[in-house]
């Protein structure tokens, strides 16, 4: 099981990466046969965009949100 965190148009932030990995790891414990998870953080002018792709047991889950900061955008995408 692999969790990939990608940063686009910004410098990598270790705190944000560890936060995303911890939250995704909790979610993956609840899924049946998780394969992989990918979180993409993108900075576009004043917008913070988070995309989340999770595959488990042959099913793909996709979520995308934008907000004023990455933690809020991640939490909104995670709750979907």
Secondary structure, DSSP 8 states (H G I E B T S, - for coil): -EEEEEEESS---HHHHHHHHHHHHHHHTTSSSEEEEEEEEEEETTEEEEEEEEEETTEEEEEEEEESSHHHHHHHHHH-
